[in-house]
Structures are given as structure tokens and as C-alpha cells.
Amino acid sequence: MIFKVEGDILLSKANAIVHGVEKNDPMNKCLALELNNKYPTMRTDFHRWCHQHNTKPGEAWLWTGPNNTHIVHLITQESLEINDHLHGKATLNNIRHALTALEKIIITEKFTSIALPRIATGVGDLEWDDVWPLIENSLGKLAIPVYVYVTYIAGKVADEPVV
């Protein structure tokens, strides 16, 4: 069950927050920056995972932090690896594969809800009209609430319907 909501995803009550990144992402823009600021060890752990697992676009990685916080990193962007300040672009194929990996994490972890932004439409440079159908097709069949934050409003708690 997908619900489009407006508000601050960092205030979500969902079991996990999902966001799109690239391999070894510097996490210096958009939601990745906010998550990095809130959970400073997350980026270090993510980079360690990337180096240990020969990470490829289309994969997903779950980070569990303090107070049982869950952040799922979808590797949606191609990696530039030449400059920490530039970001690779996302592809629809990477998103498809990463959403499949996300489904497996949801089932394995028994999450009862997830929240995600308009993945790959900021730094990833894709159009929301192209990304949205992929999210609908992959996550719409899940029997848990999927909160898609279509509009970011800092400090506002979104109306996340409880099912």
C-alpha cells in the first residue's frame, strides 16, 4: 500500500528510511547529507561495506544504528569515483534492481513500514514521472505501508496512515 505524503522524512515513524546513493557516496547533498549529519557513523559503515563487497549499482544495503534506526541505501547512481564532489547519474535500470533488493530486505527484516523520498530525482537527475511507475510496480504489491515523501517540508510530521 503506497501513500504519498508531505513532510520531513526524518520525522517518519516508518521502520526504515530508504534513499538513493552511489557507491562510496560522499553523502554531501540532499537527504544523504541530512542522514549523514544525524548519523555520522552511517557513512563510514557504508563506505566500509562498499569496499568489502565490490558494490555495484542496483544493490541495496541496510544500516542499523542507534535506537534500532534502519536506513536502506539503494545504489541507484553510477559511480564517478574520481571526485568526492561530483555525483554520478541514476538509471531506471539501477532503480529497478535496487527496488528488488529493497523488497528482499523488507521481507528478511520483517519491516512493517518504510518511507522513501522521490528517489533519484535530485542528484540522480531522473524525472519523477519515469521513477514513480517503478516504485508503484515494485512496492505497490507489498502488504505494508510505503510512505513516499513527494514534497519535503522541513520540520513537518507527515500524515502517515496506519494500516
N, C-alpha and C positions, 0 to 999 in steps of 0.2 A: 504494500500500500504506500503510494507516494503522496506526500503532502508538500506543496510549495508553500514556503513560509518566508517571512521578512523579519530581520532582526540580526542580532550578533551571534554568530555560530559558536563563539567561545563561551556563551552562556547557555548553550544547548544542554538539555537533560538526557540526550541520547547516550547509549552505551559507548559509542565510538564516534569520533570526528574523522572524516575522510577528506583528504586533499590530494591534489596532483602536484608532482615534483619531477625532477630529473635525477638521474644517478649523481650522487655526490652534490646535490643541490646546495648552494650557499645559503639558502633559506633567508634571503635578504629582501624579499618583496612579498606583498600581499599577505594572504593568510599564513603562508610558511613563516614569514617574519614574525607575525603575532604569536604563532605557536612556539617558535624558537625563543622569543623573549619570555614567554610564560614557562617553558620547559627547556632550560638551557642544555641539559644533558641529552635531550632527544636528538639534536643534530649530530653530536659526537657519536651516539649509538647508531644513528642512521648511516653515517659515513663508514663506521667500522663494518656494519652489515654489508654495505655496498662493496667494500674491498674484499671481504671474506667470501662473498657469494657470486662474484662475477656478474653483478646485476645487469639486467637488460630491460629496455623499455617494454612495458606490458605486464610487468610483475607488480606485486604489492607486498608491503611489509608492515607488520603490526608492531607498534611500540607501546609498551605498557609502562606507565610512570607512577608517580605518587598518587595515593588515594585511588588506586585501580583505574587511573586515567588511561584511555585507549585512543591512540591516534593511528590511523591507517594511511600509509603513504602509497599512493598509486603512481607508478612510474609511467607518466603519460608523455613526457617530453624526451626528445632526443638529447643526448648529452654533448655539449660542446667541449668540455674538459680542457679548454685552452685558456679560459679566463673566468675567474670566480665572479665577475660582474656581469657577464652576458649569460643569457639563458637560451637553451635550445627550444625549438617549437614542438608542440604536441602534434600527434597524428590521430586520426579517428581509429586507425587500426590498433595503435597503442592503447587507446581508451577502451576499446572492445576487450582486449586481452586483460587489461588491468581490472576491468569490472568483473570479468570471470574469476580472476584471482581473488577479488574482494568477496564475491559470493562464497567461495571456499572458506575464507577467513570467518565470515559471518556464521556459517554452519558449524565450523570447528569450534569457535569460541562461544557459540550459542548466544550471540548478541540478540537483544530484544528490540533494538532500535539503532539507527545510525543517522548521522547528519553530514551533509556534504554541501559545498558551495557549487557555483556554476563552474565545475572543474574545466581546466584547460582553455578558459575563455579570457583570462587575463594575460599572464606571462606566456601561457601556451599558445595564444594568438589564434584560437579557433572561434568559429561563430556558434553562439548558443543554439541557434536553430538546427545546427548539424549535430551538436553534442546531446541535446535533450532527448532525441529519439533513442539514442544508445542507452541512456540511463533508464528511460521508460522500459525498453525491451529487456534489459538485464535485471533491473532491480524491481520493476513493477510487479513481477510474479511472486516476490518474497512475501511471506506471511507476517512480516514485521513492519512497523512504521519506518519509512525512509523520508527524512526531512531534508528537502532540497531548499537551501537558502538562496532564493532567487534575487533578493535585494538585501544588501548589507546595511544595517542601521546600527551604528556603534552604541553599545550600552543598552540596547533594547532586547528584552527577552521575547523571543518569538512565541506565537501561539502554536505549540506542538501538540496536536490532538493525541490523546491517549487511547489506544485501541485495546 
